[in-house]
Amino acid sequence: MPGISRLFVTSSLFYLVLTLAVGVARPFAGRLPESFAAVLGSFPGYVHLWAIGWLTQLIFGIAYWLLPIIDKERKRGPAWPMVASFVCINLGLPVRLLTEPFLHTDTALVVPLYVASAGLLWLSGVLFSIHAWPRIN
């Protein structure tokens, strides 16, 4: 398995374990301090952990490994879109998880950070698509 695939799959397994831990801790969120309870008790955040942290990264990693090579010389093509996709998804997801529960507050920094995190997650998908497109055509 190439190094980039290994990065995505390893990260996805980390998020799988984190998602399971948050799932176990969610019923007890009300007994924690308010800021922890908001993050742990956030259902959209829980779904993002599962869908983006675990599933999307697992899909990206396995797809990078399994998609057909371009040719013997270029193999999988340039690595930069996948490396950038990995960085974007792993910056955007934690920021989204930390800001989403506080969108209703008047904190001026929350909304711009939330929007930036959504942009990073979107960009991650675009970068993956840029890399995968020549390999499926």
Secondary structure, 3 states (H helix, E strand, C coil): CCHHHHHHHHHHHHHHHHHHHHHHHHHHHHHCCHHHHHHHCCHHHHHHHHHHHHHHHHHHHHHHHHCCCCCCCCCCCCCHHHHHHHHHHHHHHHHHHHHHHHCCCCCCCHHHHHHHHHHHHHHHHHHHHHHHHHHHC
